[in-house]
Amino acid sequence: MQGMSPPASTPPHPPFVDRPFAEVARLLRPFLPWLALSVVTGIAAGAATVALLGTINQVLNRSGGMAGGLLLTFVSLCAVALVGRVTSDMSTNRVGQRLVAQVRKSLAQKILSAPIDALERYRTHRLMPVLTQDVDMISDAGFVLASTVIALSIALGCLGYLAWLSLPMFGLLVVALAVGAAVQAVVLTRAEAGFWRARDGEEQLHKAYRGISEGAKELRMHRGRRARMMSGQIERTVDGIRAVNQRAINTYVVGSAFGSALFFLLIAVILGWAAASTVAPAVLSGFVLVLLFLKGPIDQLVGVLPNVGRAKVAFQRIGDLSLRFATPEPHLHLDRPAGEVAFVDTIELRGVRYAFAASEGGGEPFVLGPVDLVLRRGELVFIVGDNGSGKTTLIKLLLGLYAPQHGELRLDGQPVTDATRDDYRQLFTTVFSDFYLFEDLLAGEGGAPLPQAAQPYLERLEIAHKVSVRDGAFSTTDLSTGQRKRLALVHAWLEGRSVLVFDEWAADQDPAFRHLFYTELLPELRAKGHLLVVISHDDRYFHVADRVVRMSKGRVEEEAAALVA
C-alpha cells in the first residue's frame, strides 16, 4: 500500500536553493583529478605570468637590459605560461563537456524513472527550459572556468608580489579591494535576483511558444485571440525578460565601472604617496606596472560574474528538477528485455482506490474507487462513461502506470508488486488519446522482417501510399491525426503483446475506418487470443464487446453487452 500523492503545489524556494554548493560538489566529484590538473596548471601559468612581470620590472631598473640569464629566464617563463594555460584550458574543457553530458544523461534517467503521476504534475513548459537552456548555461560557465582560474591565480600572484614589494602600499590596495568587493557583493545579489525573475519568464515564454505552435489553426480563426496572444503574452513576456536581464547586466556594468575607477584612483594615491615619501624607483615602477596589468585579470573576473549568476540559477533549477524526481519508481528495469511475464487467464483489480492531490484552488480531489474488476484473456471489454468519470485513471491503474493507493492489482491471481510492476507493463500495447507516435519499430510480428510484416497492415489501413518502413522505422509520421492513429495501430499489431488498450482510437476516424475498427479489426485481434480494452463513446458498436464497463463519478458498474446492443 502506498501513500497519497503529494500536493500539486510546490514550495517557492526548493530545498536545493539552500545547498547549491553541495550539489555542485556532488556533480564535480568524478572530475576532481582533471579539475586539480586544471587548477595546478592554471596556477602555474598565473605564477609564470607574475614572474614575467617581475622580470620586466627588473630589466627596466637595471643597466644592460635583458641579457644572459635574464633572457633564458624570460623565455622559460613564457613557455611555462603557454603550456600551463593550454593544459588548464584543455582540462577544463574536458570537465565541462563531460559534466554537461553527465547532467543530460542524469536528467534523462530521472525523467525515464520518475513516477508517471510526478511527471504529469511537472508541466512540459517548465521541463524543457531546464533540459535545454539551463544545461547549456552550465556548458557556457564551464567554458570560461579555465580562464577564470588563470585570471584568479594571476590576481593572487600579483597581490603576493605587491606585498613583497611594499607592505604599506599593499595595505592601501587591500582597503581598495575590500571596498570594491563589498560593491561587487551588492551588485551580485541584486543582479542574481533579476536573473531569477528572467528565468521564471522563460518558462512562461516557452508555454506561450507551445500555444502558438500547437494552436496555430485556432489562432488563425480568431483574430482577437491571436492579437492577445502576441501582444498580451509573447511581447509582454519577451519585453519583461529583456528589461529584467538589461537591468541585471547594467548593474554588473556599473559595478565594473566603479571597480575600474577605483583602480586608477588607487594608482593616483600610490603616486602621491611616492611623491610624499621615499620610495625606491624599482618598487614604484613595479607597483604601477603590476597594478596596470592586474586590472585585466580583475576585469575578467568581474566579467564572468553574470555567467556565474546565471549558472547558479541554472544549477538550482536543475537541482530542483532532480529533487522532484529524486525518488524513482522502484524496480524500473531499463536494461531487462520485455516478455518475461506470462499472461494465462485473468487481470484483476481488487478493491483498488486512487485519489489525486487537491488542486491549488482548494477544490475536492477526484477519487477513483474502490474498484473490483476482472478481465480475462480473449475478451473484448469496452470502458464507457461521461467525461471526467474516471475512465483514463482506471486504464492507468490497469496498465500499472499508477500504483494503487489502496487495494491491489493481480495477474493470474498473483499480486503485482513494486518488484514486478515494470515486467507486468510489458504485457500491454497502448494507443492513448494523447498518444505519442514513435518512428522506430522494435519487432516484426512472428519474427518477420519489419517491411514485410508492416506492409499488409499499412495497405489495409490505406496509408501504404504515404508511409513505408525503412531501416526499422516509418518513413514519415507527418500525417493527419486520424492517419497517425492508424499508424499507431500498426505499432500495436506488430508488437504482438497479450493485451491491447485503445483510448478513443476511433474518435478521429471517418465512418468507414470506424466501422472497420469495431467490426473487423477488434474481433480479429480477439480471435488471436488478445485481451482488448477499449475506451469508447460509440454506443452503436457496444454490441461488439463481450462486456461493457460503465464508469460514473469514479465508480464502476458492469453490464452484459447484450443488454446495450
C-alpha positions in Angstrom: 0.0 0.0 0.0 1.4 3.4 -1.0 0.8 6.8 0.4 -1.3 9.5 -1.1 0.1 11.6 -4.0 1.9 14.7 -2.8 0.3 18.1 -3.3 0.4 19.6 -6.7 1.7 22.9 -5.5 5.4 23.4 -5.0 7.3 25.4 -2.4 8.5 28.8 -3.6 12.1 28.0 -2.6 13.1 24.5 -3.3 15.4 22.8 -0.7 18.2 22.8 -3.3 18.4 26.5 -3.1 19.7 26.3 0.4 22.6 24.0 -0.6 23.7 24.8 -4.1 27.4 24.3 -3.4 26.8 20.8 -2.0 25.1 19.8 -5.2 27.8 21.4 -7.4 30.4 19.5 -5.4 28.5 16.2 -6.0 28.3 16.8 -9.7 32.0 17.7 -9.9 33.3 14.9 -7.7 34.0 12.4 -10.6 36.1 15.1 -12.3 38.2 16.2 -9.4 41.5 14.8 -10.9 41.0 16.8 -14.1 39.9 19.9 -12.1 43.0 19.5 -9.9 45.2 19.4 -13.1 43.4 22.4 -14.5 43.9 24.4 -11.2 47.5 23.4 -10.8 48.5 24.2 -14.4 46.4 27.4 -14.2 48.2 28.5 -11.1 51.5 27.6 -12.7 50.5 29.8 -15.7 49.5 32.6 -13.4 52.7 32.3 -11.4 54.8 32.3 -14.5 52.9 35.5 -15.7 53.6 37.2 -12.4 57.2 36.2 -12.6 57.4 37.6 -16.1 56.1 40.9 -14.7 58.8 40.8 -12.1 61.5 40.1 -14.7 60.3 43.0 -16.8 60.4 45.3 -13.8 63.9 44.1 -13.0 65.0 44.8 -16.6 63.5 48.3 -16.5 65.5 49.2 -13.4 69.0 47.8 -14.3 71.6 48.6 -16.9 72.4 46.2 -19.6 68.7 45.3 -20.4 67.8 41.7 -20.9 70.8 39.6 -21.5 72.3 36.3 -20.4 70.4 34.6 -17.6 67.5 37.0 -17.6 66.8 36.2 -21.3 66.8 32.5 -20.6 64.6 33.0 -17.6 62.2 35.2 -19.6 61.9 32.5 -22.4 61.4 29.7 -19.8 58.6 31.7 -18.0 56.9 32.3 -21.4 57.0 28.6 -22.1 55.6 27.7 -18.6 52.8 30.3 -19.0 51.9 29.0 -22.5 51.9 25.3 -21.6 50.1 25.9 -18.3 47.3 27.9 -20.0 46.8 25.4 -22.8 46.8 22.4 -20.3 44.4 24.2 -18.0 42.0 25.2 -20.8 42.0 21.7 -22.3 41.5 20.1 -18.9 38.6 22.4 -18.1 37.1 21.9 -21.5 37.2 18.1 -20.9 35.5 18.6 -17.5 32.9 21.0 -18.9 31.9 18.8 -21.7 31.7 15.6 -19.6 29.8 17.4 -16.9 27.2 18.6 -19.3 26.9 15.1 -20.8 26.6 13.7 -17.3 23.9 16.2 -16.3 21.9 15.5 -19.5 22.1 11.7 -19.0 21.2 12.0 -15.4 18.2 14.2 -16.1 17.0 11.8 -18.8 17.5 8.9 -16.4 15.5 10.7 -13.7 12.7 11.5 -16.2 12.5 8.0 -17.5 12.5 6.6 -14.0 10.1 9.1 -12.4 6.6 8.0 -11.4 4.1 8.9 -14.0 1.9 11.0 -11.7 5.0 13.1 -10.7 5.8 13.7 -14.4 2.2 14.7 -15.1 2.4 17.3 -12.3 5.6 18.8 -13.7 4.4 20.6 -16.9 6.3 20.4 -20.2 6.8 24.2 -20.4 8.7 24.0 -17.1 10.6 20.9 -18.0 12.0 21.9 -21.4 13.9 25.1 -20.3 15.7 23.0 -17.7 16.8 20.4 -20.2 17.9 23.0 -22.8 18.7 26.5 -21.5 19.9 25.6 -18.0 22.1 22.8 -19.2 23.6 25.0 -21.9 24.2 27.7 -19.3 26.3 25.2 -17.3 28.2 24.4 -20.5 28.9 28.1 -21.1 30.1 28.5 -17.5 32.4 25.5 -17.8 33.9 27.0 -21.0 35.2 30.1 -19.1 36.3 28.2 -16.0 39.9 27.7 -17.1 40.4 31.3 -18.0 38.8 32.3 -14.7 41.2 30.0 -12.7 44.1 31.5 -14.6 42.9 35.1 -14.0 42.4 34.3 -10.3 45.8 32.8 -9.9 47.4 35.8 -11.7 45.5 38.2 -9.5 46.6 36.3 -6.3 50.2 36.1 -7.6 50.2 39.8 -8.4 48.9 40.6 -4.9 51.6 38.4 -3.4 54.3 40.2 -5.4 52.9 43.6 -4.4 53.0 42.6 -0.8 56.6 41.6 -1.2 57.4 44.9 -2.9 55.9 47.2 -0.2 53.6 46.3 2.7 52.3 49.8 3.3 51.3 50.3 -0.3 49.8 46.8 -0.3 47.7 47.8 2.7 46.2 50.7 0.7 45.5 48.2 -2.1 43.7 45.8 0.3 41.5 48.6 1.6 40.5 49.5 -2.0 39.9 45.8 -2.9 37.7 45.4 0.2 35.6 48.4 -0.9 35.4 47.0 -4.4 34.4 43.5 -3.1 31.6 45.0 -1.0 30.3 46.8 -4.0 30.5 43.7 -6.1 28.7 41.6 -3.5 25.8 44.1 -3.5 25.8 44.1 -7.3 25.9 40.3 -7.5 22.9 39.9 -5.1 20.7 42.4 -6.9 21.6 41.1 -10.4 21.1 37.4 -9.4 17.6 38.3 -8.2 17.0 39.7 -11.7 18.2 36.5 -13.3 15.7 34.5 -11.2 12.9 36.7 -12.4 14.1 36.4 -16.0 14.3 32.6 -15.7 10.7 32.4 -14.5 9.8 34.5 -17.5 11.5 31.9 -19.8 9.1 29.3 -18.6 6.1 31.5 -19.4 7.6 32.3 -22.8 8.1 28.6 -23.5 4.4 28.0 -22.6 3.3 30.7 -25.0 5.5 29.3 -27.8 3.8 25.9 -27.3 0.5 27.7 -27.6 1.2 29.4 -30.9 2.7 26.2 -32.3 0.1 23.7 -31.2 -2.8 26.1 -31.5 -1.8 27.6 -34.8 -5.1 26.7 -36.6 -7.3 28.0 -33.8 -5.3 31.3 -33.7 -5.8 31.7 -37.5 -9.6 31.6 -36.9 -9.7 34.1 -34.1 -8.0 37.5 -34.7 -8.7 38.8 -31.2 -7.1 35.8 -29.6 -4.2 35.9 -32.0 -3.6 39.6 -31.2 -3.9 39.0 -27.4 -1.5 36.0 -27.6 1.1 38.2 -29.4 0.7 41.4 -27.5 -0.6 40.2 -24.2 1.6 37.2 -23.7 4.6 36.9 -26.0 5.5 40.6 -26.4 4.8 41.3 -22.8 6.9 38.3 -21.6 9.7 39.0 -24.0 9.9 42.6 -23.0 9.8 41.7 -19.4 12.7 39.2 -19.8 14.6 41.8 -21.8 14.0 44.5 -19.2 15.0 42.3 -16.3 18.1 41.0 -18.0 19.1 44.5 -19.1 18.8 45.9 -15.6 20.7 43.0 -14.1 23.6 43.2 -16.6 23.6 47.0 -16.3 24.0 46.6 -12.6 27.1 44.5 -13.3 28.3 47.2 -15.7 28.0 49.9 -13.1 29.9 47.7 -10.6 32.6 47.0 -13.1 33.0 50.7 -14.0 33.2 51.6 -10.3 36.0 49.0 -9.9 37.9 50.5 -12.9 37.6 54.0 -11.4 38.8 52.7 -8.1 41.8 51.1 -9.7 43.0 54.3 -11.3 42.2 56.3 -8.1 44.4 53.8 -6.3 47.3 54.4 -8.7 46.9 58.2 -8.2 47.1 57.6 -4.4 50.2 55.5 -4.7 51.9 58.1 -6.9 51.0 60.7 -4.4 52.4 58.5 -1.6 55.6 58.1 -3.5 55.9 61.8 -4.0 55.5 62.5 -0.3 57.8 59.7 0.9 61.0 57.9 -0.1 60.0 55.0 -2.3 62.6 53.2 -4.4 62.1 53.6 -8.1 62.1 49.9 -8.6 59.3 49.5 -6.0 57.2 52.3 -7.5 57.6 51.1 -11.1 56.9 47.6 -10.1 53.7 48.6 -8.2 52.4 50.7 -11.1 53.3 48.1 -13.7 51.7 45.2 -11.8 48.6 47.3 -10.9 48.0 48.2 -14.6 48.4 44.5 -15.6 46.3 43.4 -12.7 43.3 45.4 -14.0 43.0 42.9 -16.9 42.6 39.7 -14.8 40.3 41.5 -12.3 38.1 42.9 -15.2 38.0 39.3 -16.5 36.9 38.0 -13.1 34.2 40.7 -12.9 33.1 40.0 -16.4 32.3 36.4 -15.6 30.1 37.3 -12.7 26.9 37.5 -14.9 27.7 34.0 -16.2 28.3 32.8 -12.6 25.0 34.3 -11.6 23.1 32.6 -14.4 25.0 29.3 -13.8 24.0 29.4 -10.2 20.3 29.9 -11.2 20.7 27.0 -13.7 22.3 24.7 -11.1 19.4 25.4 -8.7 16.8 24.8 -11.4 18.5 21.5 -12.4 18.8 20.6 -8.7 15.1 21.4 -8.2 14.1 19.1 -11.0 16.4 16.4 -9.7 14.8 16.7 -6.3 11.3 16.5 -7.7 12.3 13.2 -9.4 14.7 12.1 -6.7 12.5 9.1 -5.8 12.4 6.9 -8.9 9.8 4.3 -9.4 11.3 1.2 -7.7 12.5 -1.7 -9.8 12.1 0.1 -13.1 14.2 -2.0 -15.4 15.7 -0.2 -18.3 18.1 -3.0 -19.4 15.9 -6.1 -19.0 14.3 -7.5 -22.1 10.5 -7.5 -22.4 8.3 -10.5 -22.5 9.3 -12.1 -19.2 5.8 -12.3 -17.6 3.2 -14.7 -18.9 -0.5 -13.9 -19.1 -2.5 -17.0 -18.8 -6.0 -16.2 -17.7 -7.0 -13.0 -15.7 -6.1 -9.5 -14.7 -7.9 -8.3 -11.6 -8.4 -5.0 -9.8 -9.4 -5.9 -6.2 -10.6 -3.0 -4.0 -8.4 -0.6 -6.0 -8.6 3.1 -4.9 -6.7 6.1 -6.2 -7.1 9.7 -5.1 -5.5 12.7 -6.7 -3.9 15.5 -4.8 -6.1 18.5 -4.0 -5.9 21.3 -6.6 -4.2 24.6 -5.8 -7.7 26.2 -5.9 -8.7 24.1 -2.9 -11.4 22.0 -4.8 -12.2 18.5 -3.8 -9.7 16.0 -5.2 -11.0 13.3 -7.7 -11.2 9.8 -6.1 -11.5 6.6 -8.1 -12.8 3.5 -6.5 -12.8 1.3 -4.8 -12.9 -0.8 -8.0 -13.4 -4.5 -8.4 -12.9 -5.7 -11.9 -11.8 -8.9 -13.6 -10.6 -9.0 -17.2 -10.0 -12.3 -19.0 -7.7 -13.3 -21.9 -9.5 -13.4 -25.2 -12.1 -10.8 -24.1 -13.2 -7.6 -25.7 -14.2 -5.1 -23.0 -15.5 -1.6 -23.5 -14.9 1.1 -20.9 -17.6 3.8 -21.2 -18.8 6.8 -19.3 -19.1 10.6 -19.3 -16.0 12.8 -19.5 -14.4 13.0 -16.0 -16.0 9.7 -14.9 -12.5 8.2 -14.3 -12.1 6.0 -17.5 -8.5 7.2 -18.2 -7.5 6.9 -14.5 -8.9 3.3 -14.4 -6.9 2.5 -17.5 -3.7 3.9 -16.0 -4.2 1.7 -12.9 -4.9 -1.3 -15.1 -1.7 -0.6 -17.1 0.3 -0.2 -13.9 1.2 3.4 -14.7 -0.4 4.4 -11.4 0.2 2.3 -8.3 -3.0 1.7 -6.3 -3.1 3.6 -3.0 -5.4 1.0 -1.6 -6.3 -2.4 -2.8 -4.2 -4.4 -5.3 -3.7 -5.4 -8.9 -3.5 -9.1 -9.6 -2.1 -11.0 -12.6 -3.4 -14.6 -12.8 -4.2 -14.4 -9.1 -0.7 -13.1 -8.0 -0.4 -9.5 -6.7 1.5 -7.1 -8.9 4.1 -5.6 -6.6 6.7 -2.8 -7.0 9.2 -5.5 -7.9 7.0 -6.9 -10.7 5.1 -3.9 -11.9 7.5 -3.0 -14.7 7.5 -6.6 -16.0 3.7 -6.6 -15.8 3.5 -3.5 -18.0 5.3 -5.3 -20.8 2.1 -7.3 -21.4 0.4 -4.2 -22.9 0.4 -2.2 -26.1 -1.5 1.1 -25.8 -2.8 3.8 -28.0 -3.8 6.7 -25.7 -6.0 9.6 -26.8 -2.9 11.8 -26.3 -0.6 9.3 -27.8 3.0 9.9 -28.9 3.9 8.2 -32.2 7.5 6.8 -32.3 9.0 6.5 -35.7 11.1 3.4 -34.9 9.8 -0.2 -34.8 11.2 -2.7 -32.4 10.0 -6.0 -33.7 8.1 -7.7 -36.6 5.1 -10.0 -35.9 6.2 -13.6 -35.7 9.8 -12.6 -36.3 9.1 -11.5 -39.9 11.3 -8.7 -41.2 9.7 -5.3 -40.5 9.0 -4.1 -44.0 7.2 -7.4 -44.9 5.4 -7.6 -41.5 4.1 -4.0 -41.6 3.1 -3.8 -45.3 -0.2 -5.7 -45.0 -1.4 -3.5 -42.2 -0.3 -0.3 -43.9 -2.3 -1.4 -47.0 -5.4 -2.4 -45.1 -5.4 0.9 -43.2 -4.9 2.7 -46.6 -1.7 4.6 -45.6 0.8 2.5 -47.6 0.9 5.2 -50.3 2.2 7.7 -47.7 4.2 5.5 -45.3 6.7 2.7 -45.7 9.2 1.0 -43.3 12.8 1.7 -44.0 15.7 0.7 -41.7 13.4 -0.3 -39.0 11.4 2.9 -38.9 8.4 4.5 -40.5 9.4 6.8 -43.4 7.3 9.6 -42.0 4.9 10.4 -39.2 3.9 13.8 -40.7 0.2 12.8 -41.2 -3.3 13.8 -40.2 -4.4 12.9 -36.6 -6.5 10.0 -38.0 -3.7 8.6 -40.1 -1.3 8.9 -37.2 -3.7 6.9 -35.1 -3.8 4.2 -37.8 0.0 4.2 -37.8 -0.1 3.7 -34.0 -2.4 0.8 -34.6 0.2 -0.8 -36.9 2.6 -0.4 -34.0 0.2 -2.3 -31.8 -0.2 -5.1 -34.3 3.5 -5.5 -34.9 4.4 -5.6 -31.2 2.1 -8.6 -30.8 1.6 -8.2 -27.0 -1.0 -10.0 -25.0 -3.2 -7.0 -24.0 -4.1 -4.1 -26.3 -5.6 -0.9 -24.9 -7.2 1.7 -27.1 -8.3 5.1 -25.7 -10.9 6.6 -28.1 -9.0 5.3 -31.1 -12.0 5.7 -33.4 -12.7 9.3 -32.4 -10.6 10.8 -35.2 -11.6 8.3 -37.9 -14.1 8.6 -40.7 -17.1 6.3 -40.6 -15.6 3.7 -42.8 -12.5 3.2 -40.7 -14.6 3.4 -37.5 -16.7 0.6 -38.8 -13.6 -1.4 -39.9 -12.1 -0.9 -36.4 -15.1 -2.1 -34.4 -16.4 -4.9 -36.7 -13.3 -6.4 -38.2 -10.0 -5.4 -36.5 -11.1 -5.8 -32.9 -12.8 -9.2 -33.5 -9.7 -10.4 -35.4 -7.4 -9.4 -32.5 -9.7 -11.1 -30.0 -9.7 -14.3 -32.1 -5.9 -14.4 -31.8 -6.3 -14.6 -28.1 -5.6 -10.9 -27.1 -7.4 -9.2 -24.3 -8.7 -5.9 -25.7 -9.7 -3.0 -23.5 -11.4 -0.1 -25.4 -12.5 3.3 -24.1 -15.3 4.3 -26.4 -18.4 6.6 -26.8 -19.6 4.8 -29.9 -22.7 3.2 -28.5 -23.7 1.9 -31.9 -20.9 -0.7 -31.6 -21.3 -1.7 -27.9 -22.8 -5.0 -29.1 -19.4 -6.0 -30.5 -17.9 -6.2 -26.9 -18.2 -9.1 -24.6 -18.7 -6.7 -21.7 -19.3 -3.1 -21.2 -17.9 -1.5 -18.0 -19.7 1.8 -17.3 -17.9 4.5 -15.2 -19.7 7.1 -13.2 -18.0 9.5 -10.7 -15.0 7.2 -10.2 -17.1 4.1 -9.6 -17.7 1.1 -11.8 -20.8 -0.9 -12.7 -20.5 -3.8 -15.1 -23.2 -4.7 -17.7 -23.6 -7.6 -20.2 -23.0 -6.4 -23.7 -26.3 -8.0 -24.8 -28.2 -5.5 -22.6 -26.9 -2.5 -24.5 -26.8 -3.9 -28.0 
